[in-house]
Amino acid sequence: MKSEKKIVIVGNGLAAWLSAAMISYEIKEKKANHRVCIVESKKTLPVGVGEGSIPSLVPVLERLGIDLTKINATYKLGIEYTNWYSEAASPFNKWYHTFSFPGWMEENLSAMINYDNFFSKIEKASDEEKSKSLLDNAYALHFDTHCLTQELKKKVLLSGYCDIIPGTVNKVNLSEEGIQSINLDNETVLKGDYYLDCTGFNRVLISQFDPKFTDYSNVLLCNSALAFVQEPKEEKITFTVATALSSGWKWEIPTTEKTGHGYVYSSEFISEDEATKELLASVGVSENKSLNIKKFAWEPKILERPFIKNCFAIGLSSGFLEPMEALSIDITRNLIQNFLSHLFFHRNNDSLNRKISSYAKEAVDYLAAHYQLSKRSESPFWRYYSSNVKASPGMIKKISDCKHRYLKRHYPWSEPELHHRKDFPWNTDNIFRPHSWIVMLAGMNADR
Ligand SMILES: Cc1cc2nc3c(=O)[nH]c(=O)nc-3n(C[C@H](O)[C@H](O)[C@H](O)COP(=O)(O)OP(=O)(O)OC[C@H]3O[C@@H](n4cnc5c(N)ncnc54)[C@H](O)[C@@H]3O)c2cc1C
């Protein structure tokens, strides 16, 4: 019989419960003897925001048996970027980052020269055509993060592999192997073989190792957000809508029970009061209406090594860039899968850390390009981007490859074909494949 390992998870947010659910699932599948315990603190609340996802989360939720109606899910075919190219609001100042090029768009793909047709084709597609694309697996979900956390918790409790320990960590005891034990505020002392730090920006466990971060605040200027919810809209929206504003951008995300709105901005360029006014005006809500507006702040940085000794930073504790492209929960999924390959296949921390760090770097290039390719100049925020922020060598290479190899050519390709091309400039593990860059370059008129 294989030896039993005890995995201690600290946290009560989405990262903690997703970790507990995925690990419990694998313990059952592999008939292992490991045990999970989760330290649940009622003293600090989870961030409880983040309604967007990317396609790789869908099979995970399916495998875990999550009922989509219980998390108020709607289908997401991608992101509609509005007013990013310039500040002039016009029907042409819009582009779509679809998750793939499904069949119903193919006709336009073979004539990539006409981008306006390509994007208007997406706009005009009927629900039937869009649902066909769902069959191509080219979809993600919008959902209620709080409901998802609760559903995951139910699954974990039913699995029988996890114990819940109430309390808040107030001391971490170290040894040669990393963490030896943790003390809770109710006198409990917990010992484990592995410790998962899911304590969000508090980073209660991983901070004991004085870890280094890669700071991206020179290219990703946004560091704050305001968010509120409204009644759901009647019209069906199958895209997250991301609209550029004076000092960042605004999201609009539909779930079945509400529409989420949020302004992601840089506090260096706009005050909270001004940002609130701009957000409400953009949604068409009166300033006097009492809304429960939530505030968030972060530093755009990622841990260089989220896995140190027997401590694994998962979720926001490993870092956060910004909400654009809804990557954070997927990065969490990726970290958990990497932890599982350490637990079950003994993959070493160094190779996993390298993999995670390259995933983050690629993501930064793609996010930063949204701002750097924009021709907006109406405010100090956008002018700062155009005069002070330099493109990274990785970004320059990708843009140049796209322009010269793909954009100007006229040949009917599909995404899988592109993946197998020998001169393909990115490795296929990359989250942002050529089609993501191509639609952005086309949408931002970068090839003209
Ligand atoms: C404005 C904004 C928008 C976002 N939008 C998206 C999106 O669209 N898509 C997406 O994928 N992601 C998004 N995210 C990220 C997403 O919210 C997080 O990835 C996700 O909620 C997981 O958070 P977490 O569990 O890591 O941290 P938290 O939710 O912060 O949870 C941390 C937990 O740790 C516990 N804790 C803290 N200290 C202690 C202690 N000493 N002892 C015990 N427990 C402790 C707290 O009680 C809490 O339960 C967004 C984030 C922000 C800020």
The ligand as an SDF file (V2000), in Angstrom:
LIG
                    3D

 53 58  0  0  0  0  0  0  0  0999 V2000
  -11.3860   42.8780   -9.6500 C   0  0  0  0  0  0  0  0  0  0  0  0
  -11.1250   41.4440   -9.9110 C   0  0  0  0  0  0  0  0  0  0  0  0
  -11.7660   40.8050  -10.9660 C   0  0  0  0  0  0  0  0  0  0  0  0
  -11.4910   39.4670  -11.2550 C   0  0  0  0  0  0  0  0  0  0  0  0
  -12.0770   38.8720  -12.3300 N   0  0  0  0  0  0  0  0  0  0  0  0
  -11.7500   37.6040  -12.6500 C   0  0  0  0  0  0  0  0  0  0  0  0
  -12.3320   36.9450  -13.7700 C   0  0  0  0  0  0  0  0  0  0  0  0
  -13.1860   37.4810  -14.4830 O   0  0  0  0  0  0  0  0  0  0  0  0
  -11.9320   35.6830  -14.0450 N   0  0  0  0  0  0  0  0  0  0  0  0
  -11.0060   35.0410  -13.2820 C   0  0  0  0  0  0  0  0  0  0  0  0
  -10.6170   33.9220  -13.6150 O   0  0  0  0  0  0  0  0  0  0  0  0
  -10.5150   35.6020  -12.1610 N   0  0  0  0  0  0  0  0  0  0  0  0
  -10.8570   36.8550  -11.8350 C   0  0  0  0  0  0  0  0  0  0  0  0
  -10.3300   37.4080  -10.6920 N   0  0  0  0  0  0  0  0  0  0  0  0
   -9.5170   36.5920   -9.7880 C   0  0  0  0  0  0  0  0  0  0  0  0
  -10.4190   35.7040   -8.9190 C   0  0  0  0  0  0  0  0  0  0  0  0
  -11.2600   36.5100   -8.1330 O   0  0  0  0  0  0  0  0  0  0  0  0
   -9.5690   34.8110   -8.0190 C   0  0  0  0  0  0  0  0  0  0  0  0
   -8.6490   34.1000   -8.8110 O   0  0  0  0  0  0  0  0  0  0  0  0
  -10.4150   33.7740   -7.3020 C   0  0  0  0  0  0  0  0  0  0  0  0
  -11.4940   34.3560   -6.6550 O   0  0  0  0  0  0  0  0  0  0  0  0
   -9.5870   32.9970   -6.2900 C   0  0  0  0  0  0  0  0  0  0  0  0
   -9.2340   33.7810   -5.2100 O   0  0  0  0  0  0  0  0  0  0  0  0
   -8.4310   33.0760   -3.9930 P   0  0  0  0  0  0  0  0  0  0  0  0
   -9.2600   31.9720   -3.4600 O   0  0  0  0  0  0  0  0  0  0  0  0
   -7.0590   32.8180   -4.4300 O   0  0  0  0  0  0  0  0  0  0  0  0
   -8.3180   34.2510   -2.9050 O   0  0  0  0  0  0  0  0  0  0  0  0
   -9.4560   34.9050   -1.8890 P   0  0  0  0  0  0  0  0  0  0  0  0
  -10.7650   34.8520   -2.5710 O   0  0  0  0  0  0  0  0  0  0  0  0
   -8.8840   36.1880   -1.5040 O   0  0  0  0  0  0  0  0  0  0  0  0
   -9.4790   33.8810   -0.7110 O   0  0  0  0  0  0  0  0  0  0  0  0
   -8.4720   33.8950    0.2640 C   0  0  0  0  0  0  0  0  0  0  0  0
   -8.9750   33.1030    1.4700 C   0  0  0  0  0  0  0  0  0  0  0  0
   -7.9080   33.0070    2.4100 O   0  0  0  0  0  0  0  0  0  0  0  0
   -8.4430   33.1040    3.7040 C   0  0  0  0  0  0  0  0  0  0  0  0
   -7.3860   33.5640    4.6340 N   0  0  0  0  0  0  0  0  0  0  0  0
   -6.6730   34.7160    4.5550 C   0  0  0  0  0  0  0  0  0  0  0  0
   -5.8230   34.7930    5.6230 N   0  0  0  0  0  0  0  0  0  0  0  0
   -5.9930   33.6480    6.3380 C   0  0  0  0  0  0  0  0  0  0  0  0
   -5.4090   33.1370    7.5230 C   0  0  0  0  0  0  0  0  0  0  0  0
   -4.4660   33.8090    8.2250 N   0  0  0  0  0  0  0  0  0  0  0  0
   -5.8330   31.9230    7.9840 N   0  0  0  0  0  0  0  0  0  0  0  0
   -6.7850   31.2240    7.3230 C   0  0  0  0  0  0  0  0  0  0  0  0
   -7.3730   31.6740    6.1890 N   0  0  0  0  0  0  0  0  0  0  0  0
   -6.9870   32.8650    5.7190 C   0  0  0  0  0  0  0  0  0  0  0  0
   -9.5910   34.0960    3.5720 C   0  0  0  0  0  0  0  0  0  0  0  0
  -10.5400   33.8600    4.5780 O   0  0  0  0  0  0  0  0  0  0  0  0
  -10.1430   33.7550    2.1990 C   0  0  0  0  0  0  0  0  0  0  0  0
  -11.1560   32.7980    2.3200 O   0  0  0  0  0  0  0  0  0  0  0  0
  -10.6020   38.7500  -10.4040 C   0  0  0  0  0  0  0  0  0  0  0  0
   -9.9990   39.3740   -9.3130 C   0  0  0  0  0  0  0  0  0  0  0  0
  -10.2370   40.7170   -9.0720 C   0  0  0  0  0  0  0  0  0  0  0  0
   -9.5600   41.3780   -7.8890 C   0  0  0  0  0  0  0  0  0  0  0  0
  1  2  1  0
  2  3  1  0
  2 52  2  0
  3  4  2  0
  4  5  1  0
  4 50  1  0
  5  6  2  0
  6  7  1  0
  6 13  1  0
  7  8  2  0
  7  9  1  0
  9 10  1  0
 10 11  2  0
 10 12  1  0
 12 13  2  0
 13 14  1  0
 14 15  1  0
 14 50  1  0
 15 16  1  0
 16 17  1  0
 16 18  1  0
 18 19  1  0
 18 20  1  0
 20 21  1  0
 20 22  1  0
 22 23  1  0
 23 24  1  0
 24 25  2  0
 24 26  1  0
 24 27  1  0
 27 28  1  0
 28 29  2  0
 28 30  1  0
 28 31  1  0
 31 32  1  0
 32 33  1  0
 33 34  1  0
 33 48  1  0
 34 35  1  0
 35 36  1  0
 35 46  1  0
 36 37  1  0
 36 45  1  0
 37 38  2  0
 38 39  1  0
 39 40  1  0
 39 45  2  0
 40 41  1  0
 40 42  2  0
 42 43  1  0
 43 44  2  0
 44 45  1  0
 46 47  1  0
 46 48  1  0
 48 49  1  0
 50 51  2  0
 51 52  1  0
 52 53  1  0
M  END
$$$$
